[in-house]
Amino acid sequence: MINGERSIERPLRWGMVGGGRTGQVGYKHRTGAQRDGTYRLICGAFDLDAERGRDFGTKIGVAADRCYGDYKELIAKEAGREDGVEVVSIATPNFTHYEITKACLEAGLHVICEKPLFFTVAECDEVAKLAEEKGLIVGVTYGFTGHPLVHQMAAMVKKGMLGDIRIVDMQYSHGFNAGDDVGAGEAVKWRTNPKTAGPTFVLGDIGTHLYYLSEVVLPHMKIEKLLCDRKAFIPTRAPLEDHATVLMHYDNGARGRLWVSSVDAGNMGSQRYRFVGSKASVEWSDSHPDQLIYEVQGEPNRTLHHGMPYLEEESLAYDRMGALHTEGLGDSWANIYLWIAQAIDAKRRDDAFLKGHHYPGIEAGTEGVRWLENCVRSADAGSAWVEFK
Ligand code: NAD
């Protein structure tokens, strides 16, 4: 159980690029990072609008002279300070991730970056090499995989409680883009333009969460081939998709299907995962993250609750509130940020701890981008089956 006791040597000096007043995801980062006292927010370039960013920064407690006009100024000025920033979170639109991550790493700073990490696997490989050379960590904020019951599913699969995995069924959909984009805000504009979003819209925006979570639960299974069908129901979004279906064949013979959509009018259910084995199935949704449906063939269905002693150690280790008291997305993000802090702390000391440590790092970011590349290759070939590479 996590109770806020410090598990790293000292708090990390932390800065943010993006995630300002109008940003959708910035508060999630601050909620996660500041929960356990493992990060201290000391600087930021929070906004494209420098003045608004400065005003926002001071209102969340950052000194005015450390609220910078842009990330280049942040890096330059912080480098000259003895108490300068050590780790920077990047919560900006997709097209900026690569350039800002590289600049931070070049300056000797650890990075925590949003997904989808970059546009291409080649960029990911280049940055992974740079991080390795510099001895730095790149964390990726797949914010839903900190939920303890995700790790319960992984532990149950590992113990063989489901039998051989046969079916992987996942959905992440909402209806917030069911209408057209006339008068749309910045967050929609950059998401629907390939220059700023990258090669995908919903596949990268929400599909990468599904894919990473499935990797956490089923680390032993690799995709052999996939078929992706994508469509822009609102034509102005083409060539990017606001809806997609992906079929997957895994190397153990399992079959997978997922769908992602931002035109699923009226749906507030968000994500749903079902992993079916030869003996039993588990089903979990981020709408009810405290509950896991466990169905054994021929037995009454069970609902498992977070924090209960009957759960596996891997799940209980990440519980924060204890049974009976609700856990939510903020708790999940706190776990993600804690695991990344532990990785950074270990990296500084070159600790063997890192080898067995679970956190979403550059490999997880790269695999997400690889999955997207395969999806696009399939879709562009007329929704053909393609070998996963
Ligand atoms: P947004 O458009 O709502 O906000 C972007 C923020 O970044 C704004 O504050 C903007 O002023 C600022 N910004 C833009 N360019 C900047 C720059 N060069 N320097 C400094 N600040 C800059 O976008 P969003 O929805 O918050 O998404 C940001 C990123 O987070 C995207 O990559 C998105 O995919 C990701 N995201 C992840 C999750 C998650 O659950 N992990 C959820 C939402 C968004």
Residues whose N, C-alpha, C, O or C-beta is under 5 A from the ligand:
A	BS01	NAD	V17 G18 G19 G20 R21 T22 G23 Q24 V25 G26 A45 F46 D47 L48 D49 A91 T92 P93 N94 T96 E114 K115 P116 T141 G143 E186 A187
